């Protein structure tokens, strides 16, 4: 039962990543602004990517237990 829930969470994470890196939501970050001296768009891409990897690691660890 626990692996089934883990699979559902992985699919939900995949769907969230697909939505986050798709045009309508990605266009929200395409503005002329900076974050700590970096353009907002690449910084947002990196942060979203890092969060997806972190959540993937947490989900994978819970599935392995």
N, C-alpha and C positions, 0 to 999 in steps of 0.2 A: 504494500500500500504506500509506503514511503517513497519508493522509486517512482510510482505513478504520479504522485504529487510533485516530485522533483522534475519529472519530464514535463508536466504542465507548466511549472515555473520557468523552465528553460524555453519552452515555446512562447510563453508570455514575454520573456526577456528578448527573444528574437523579434517578436512583433514590435516591442517597444523600440528596439534598435532600428528596425526597418522604418518605423514612423519618424524617429528622431533624425535619421539621415536622409529623409525624403524632402522634396522641394517645399511644401507649404510651411512646415515647421522650421526647416533649415533657413528659409528666407527671413525668419525673425531675427537672426543673428547678423544679417548682412547690412550693417549700418556703419557709418563713419564714426567709430568710437574706439577707444583703446582701454585695455585692462592691464595695468602695471606696465605700460609702454608697449604692449603688444596689440595688434589689431584684434578686435573683438571676434571676428569670424573664425580665424584659425585657433584662437584660444578656446572658444566655445566648442569647436570640433574636438580638440584635444581633451577637454574636460568631459564631454559626453562620452567619448571613446574610453577614457580612463574609468569613468563610473560604470560603464557597461562591463568592462573587464573585472572590476572589483565585485560587482554583483554576481557575475558569472562564477568567480572564485568562491564566494560565500555559498551560492547554491550548490556548486560542485562538492564542496566540503560537507554540506549537510546530506547530500545524496550518498556520499561515501560512508558516512557513519552508520 
